[in-house]
Amino acid sequence: MRPALALELNDAQRLLAAAAAEAHRDGSHVAVAVVDGGGRLIAFQRLDGASAAAADAAIAKARMAAL
């Protein structure tokens, strides 16, 4: 069993900011989701130009990665 990671909102916001900065450098239009160890959404950001499907995909990928 993997140990549970405790992320707080401030941590999640820093992750979103880092992901957004990287996407801007690459010229990417992405959606980013941060979840806790149980796959529950903590924070989400959809950058300008990202598709609606990217939002659903980001959340699903984050949940699957956590579980």
Secondary structure, DSSP 8 states (H G I E B T S, - for coil): --------HHHHHHHHHHHHHHHHHHT---EEEEE-TTS-EEEEEE-TT--HHHHHHHHHHHHHHH-
